Amino acid sequence: MTDMTRRTMVLTGIVALPALAACSQGIGSSAPAEIDARVDATVAQLYSEFPQTRELANKASGMLVMPLMTEAGFTVGGGYGRGALRVGGVTVDYYSATLANFGLQIGAQQYTHVLFFMTPEALSDFRRSDGWAAGGDVEYAFSSEGDTLRAETTTSLSPVIAIVFNQAGLRVGATMEGTKYTRILP
């Protein structure tokens, strides 16, 4: 038997994370109900902690709520989460988010994020795509404990605004990353 290095173990875990998470999404599973319950709790917390986001949601054509994103990395990293796309406050689709990154990094973290699609075109592009990757047309607003959102979300002209909150854990380093959103569940 060969000796397994820490790096090999971490890389194996990162590669297996999306596959393991997908195992619980079979037809007939309770995954949609679980995702909806988590999304409901996340939206309630978002509006409670950041009241200005309620106005943002009212202006948005739709919002993708990812209640829990988990990331880990040691040079090569990755992450995974599941959530729901809501239009008019109603779930219309379920999505997974898969993240891959490479660079000087070490650690793990969890967080919540919500994408607000501010134009019908941005929402339509997202829904028609066969796996949408967050790019340069997304404006990010982060919060840290006790702070308000660090971006003017109510007057932004960006077609997509991402609110990131509930950060826990520590990941240190500089990386190049990409997040891909893919429709899941029938």
N, C-alpha and C positions, 0 to 999 in steps of 0.2 A: 504494500500500500504506500502511496506517495505521501509526503508531508504536504499538508495544505497550509499555505501561508495566509496571513491575515488579509493581505490584499486580494488573494483569490477568493477567500470567504466573503469579503465585502462585495466584490464584483459579482459573485454568484448571487448574493442576496439582492443586489440592486437589479440584476437581470430578472430574477424570479419574482420580485415584488409585484409588478403588474399582472403576471400570470397567476399568482396566488390570489390576488384580489379579485380577479375575474372569475375564479372558480365559484364564488358565491352568487353569481348572477344568472343562474340557470333559469330556464322557463319554468314557471310555476313557483319560483322562490318568492320570498317576501321582500326581495331587494327593492322593488319600487316603493312599497309602503315604508320601509326603513329609510330610504333616501328622502322621501317626502317629509317624514317626521323630522329628520335632521335639518332639512332645508327650512321647514317652518320655524324651528328653534333658532336657526342661524339668522333668518330674516328678522325675527322678533328681537334678537340680541343686537343686530345691526342698527335697527331703528331706535332701540333704547339707548345704546352707547353713543350713536352718532345721528342725532335727530335730523340733521340736514340731508341725510341720505334718503329720507322719505320723499322729499321734494325731487331729488334726483330720480328715484324710482318712478314717480308720477310722470316725469318728462321722458323716461326711457321707453323705447319700443319693446324691450324685453330685458330680462336679466338672467344670467347663468350663475347659480349659487353652488359653490363648492365648499361644503361644510368642513371638510378636513382634508388637507393636503399633507402628505408625509414625504419628507426628503431625507436622503442620507448620501454621504459621499466621502471618498478618500481618493483624491485626484480625479477619478471618474465617479460621477454620481447620478442619481436618478430619483424620481418621485412618482407618486400616484395618488389619485383621489377620484371620488365619484360625486356627481351632483345632478341638479335638474335645471332645465331651461324653463323659465316662467314668462308667459306673455299674458298681460292683463291679470296677473296674480294667480294664473292657473298653469300647472305643469303641462307642457306640451311634448317634451322629450327628456331623456336621461342621457348624461354624458360622462365619460371618463376623461381625466386629464393625465397625460403621461409626460413626465419631464425628464430630460436628459441634459447633463452638463459635463463639462470637462475643464479642468484648470487646477490651480493651486487651491485646494480646499480640504477641509476635514470637519466632520461633525454630522449632526442630524437636527432636523427641526420639523415642527408642524405648524400649520397656520390655516386660516380660513380666507377665501377670497370670493368676491362677487364681481362679475363683469356686467356692466350696464351698457347695453347697446342703445346709443343715443339717436340713431337714425334708422328708419325702416330698411335702408340699403345695407347698413352694417349687420342688422339682424338677418336679413335675407341672405347675404353672403355667408354668414356663419351657418345658417341652416342648410344651405345648398351644398356646402363643401363636404368633401369626403374625408374630413380630418383637418380642422382649422388650426393654424398655428398662430399664436399671439405674436404680433410683429410691431413695427414702428408706429402703427396707427392706434396703439393703446396708450392711454395716459394712466400712470399708476399713482395711487394715493395710499400711503402707508400710515399706520398709527402705531404708536408705542404707548405703553401703559400711562394713563393720565394725560395723554396728548389728544388734540383734535386731529383730524385728518390733515396731512401735510400737503394737500393740493386743493386748489379752489375748484371743488367738484361741481358746484352749482352754476358756474359760469363758463366751464370748459367747452371748447368747440370740438373736442376730439370725438370721433365716431364711436369709440369704445373707451369706457373708463373702468379701471380695475381698482377695487377697494380691497386692501390686504389688512387683516387684523387677526387678533388672537395668536400672535406668534409665541411659540414656546420652543425651547431648545436652543442650541447654538451651532451655527455653521459658520466657519471662518474661512475667508479666502476670496479670490477673484476668479470668476468662472464665466464661460460663455454658455448660455443656456437657451433652450427652446421648449416651449410647452405646446403639446398637441392635444386638441380636444376632439374626441371621437364619440359619435352617437352609440349608445349601448342599449340593451334590452329591446325586446320586440314591441 
